[in-house]
Every structure is written in C-alpha cells, then in structure tokens.
Amino acid sequence: MPQVHWIMSNGDRVSDDVNDGTNLMDAAQMNGIPGVAGECGGCLSCATCHVYVDEVWLAACPPMDEVENAMLDIVIAPRQSGSRLSCQLMASAALDGIVLHVPD
C-alpha cells in the first residue's frame, strides 16, 4: 500500500497507507484532513480539494489535463507550481511516500 503524507499549514503532519487506485481527496477525507473539502465528490467541478504537491514529487505525478488546469485558476489559496486537485491523483506505487501540503 502506498503511503501518503499530508502537511497542514500549521506544520501538523498526518501519514497513512492508502489502497492502490484510491484518489487522494478520498484518502484525505478518510483521514479527517482539514482543508480538503471535495465538495463535488471528486467530479472535477469545485476545486475544494486543492493541495500543493511537494516539489520532489511533481515529476512522479501524472500530467494535469486541461480541465484540472482550468479549475486551478479558481482555487481560493494561491496557485503555485505544485498546485494539484487531489481528486485527480491516485495512490500508486509511483506515488508511495508522496508529500502533500494542505493550503489554509
């Protein structure tokens, strides 16, 4: 099982093993991560699951599609180079150990 690490803006850290194929928004909600609302349920229509992928993990992430890119233009927290919607990232061996920073 891949491990995911979430780091909150206050420095608190939560880590958990996540089943392969689980999107990281669902994993965040299962772990009670504040700030990952996922109001649309992962349908790529709300941008409330915005996270910052730690820079060392960006290359391991799948490419962003046009819809996700457009949705990141409406996020509340500032868009950064590591901005992704966690509903579009799936737990996998390639992302084992990924670090996600949760914006305020």
matplotlib code that plots the C-alpha trace (Angstrom):
import matplotlib.pyplot as plt

x = [0.0, 1.4, 1.9, 0.7, 1.9, -0.2, 1.3, -1.0, -0.2, 0.5, 3.1, 1.0, 1.6, -0.7, 0.5, -1.5, -1.3, -3.8, -5.2, -3.9, -6.3, -7.8, -7.9, -6.0, -9.0, -11.0, -7.9, -7.7, -11.3, -11.0, -8.1, -10.0, -7.6, -8.9, -9.0, -9.6, -13.4, -14.0, -17.5, -18.1, -17.2, -14.2, -16.1, -13.5, -16.0, -15.3, -11.5, -12.0, -9.5, -6.6, -3.2, 0.4, 2.5, 5.9, 8.3, 10.3, 7.1, 5.9, 7.7, 6.1, 2.6, 0.6, 0.2, -2.5, -5.3, -6.9, -10.0, -7.9, -5.6, -8.6, -10.1, -6.9, -7.5, -10.4, -8.9, -9.1, -5.5, -2.9, -2.0, 1.6, 3.9, 2.9, -0.8, -3.0, -6.5, -6.2, -9.2, -7.1, -4.2, -4.5, -2.5, 0.0, 3.5, 4.9, 3.5, 4.4, 5.6, 4.2, 4.0, 1.0, 0.9, -2.6, -3.2, -5.0]
y = [0.0, 3.4, 5.8, 9.5, 12.3, 15.4, 18.5, 21.2, 24.9, 24.8, 22.1, 19.2, 16.0, 13.0, 9.9, 6.9, 3.8, 4.2, 1.5, 1.5, 3.4, 5.5, 9.1, 11.3, 13.5, 10.5, 9.4, 12.9, 12.8, 9.3, 10.7, 13.8, 16.2, 19.7, 21.9, 19.1, 19.5, 17.8, 19.3, 17.8, 14.3, 14.2, 15.2, 17.9, 20.7, 22.6, 22.8, 22.4, 19.5, 21.8, 20.7, 21.6, 18.6, 18.7, 19.7, 16.5, 14.6, 16.7, 14.6, 11.4, 12.8, 12.1, 15.1, 17.6, 17.7, 20.9, 20.7, 20.4, 23.2, 25.5, 24.6, 25.5, 29.1, 29.4, 28.0, 30.1, 29.6, 31.0, 28.7, 27.6, 25.4, 22.3, 23.0, 20.0, 18.8, 15.8, 14.1, 13.7, 12.0, 8.2, 6.3, 4.1, 2.6, 5.5, 7.9, 5.9, 8.4, 11.5, 14.6, 16.9, 20.4, 21.5, 25.2, 27.4]
z = [0.0, -0.9, 1.9, 1.7, 3.9, 4.4, 6.0, 7.3, 7.1, 10.9, 10.4, 11.7, 9.8, 9.1, 7.3, 6.2, 3.9, 1.1, -1.2, -4.7, -7.0, -4.2, -5.2, -2.7, -2.0, -0.7, 1.3, 2.9, 3.8, 5.3, 7.5, 8.5, 6.8, 7.3, 4.2, 1.7, 1.3, -2.0, -2.2, -5.7, -4.6, -7.0, -10.1, -11.0, -10.7, -7.4, -6.8, -3.0, -2.8, -3.8, -2.4, -3.1, -4.2, -2.7, -5.4, -5.2, -6.1, -9.1, -11.8, -10.4, -10.7, -13.9, -16.2, -15.5, -18.0, -19.4, -17.1, -13.9, -15.1, -15.6, -12.3, -10.6, -11.8, -9.4, -6.2, -3.0, -1.9, -4.3, -7.2, -7.0, -9.2, -7.2, -7.2, -8.0, -7.3, -5.0, -6.7, -9.8, -8.0, -7.4, -4.9, -6.6, -6.2, -8.2, -5.6, -2.5, 0.1, -1.7, 0.4, 0.0, 1.6, 2.5, 2.0, 4.5]

ax = plt.figure().add_subplot(projection="3d")
ax.plot(x, y, z, "-o")
ax.set_aspect("equal")
plt.show()
